[in-house]
Amino acid sequence: MQAKIGMTVHTPSVQAKNASVALIRNWPLTILSGLLLPLLISLGVWQLQRGAEKAMLTAALDARLAMQPQNPAELQHLQAYTPVRLLGYYTGEYHLHDNRTRDGRVGYEVLQVFVAANQRWLVNRGWLAAPAQRNQLPEVSWPMAAKVITGFLYPVATVAEEAAPITGTRIQQLDSVFTGSLELERPEWSIRLSADSDTALVTDWQLINSPPQRHRAYAVQWFAMAIALIVLWLCAATRLPQLLRKQ
């Protein structure tokens, strides 16, 4: 037999390589897509994980808020969102926490001292709308008789500064500098009234900054962008559309 000179033998691996080279017609876009795709997928997975964490946190908060209210003076260890009940009276000492919003409206949260069994507690009664004029303050009323209030414990932000005298009714920050000058029983804690407490104003407390549903929606957006990137790569960087049209 005579050897056939000039004939090139293509192995399966070489044929596969040639086919892949023939399929891809835009390598810069392919490399860019290969770098972006793992990033988009990882961001979607991260948002799913954040959503799961927020769901667990929400369940834990709901379980704690469902507990029977207790007297905070009788608790050995105070924890955030622990339901509490106090019998006492409001003093005339109140302050307005500035720049608080509800449904897009600007107003104040009313912070008032409540005395129960000779112990002073700072109570956040809720939100009041701000008057039209900045130099005006909303009117705050409270019962003169003894009342039972219900709410939950909420921590006060700790600031590493010396306490300064409070000047005026309007305050900008609810922190340890402010509460440290009020002679409270536990200045590191405030009590946020529950909506069913008859001295509560507009409460609608936001317990967590973003609900689990928001993180899941963000995850869907990242995964949708990943799918769109794949479609874009197939259409703009490969010859797949031409091959499909030839069939």
DATAKA-V557093 format. One record per helix or strand of 2 or more residues. SS is the DSSP state (@ for helix, = for strand). FROM is the first residue (numbers start at 1). TO is the last residue. Records with the same first field share a line. If there is no record, write none. Layout:
BEGIN
SS: FROM-TO ; FROM-TO
END
This chain:
BEGIN
@: 12-23 ; 27-65 ; 72-74 ; 176-179 ; 212-236 ; 240-246
=: 83-102 ; 105-116 ; 119-129 ; 147-155 ; 170-171 ; 189-193
END
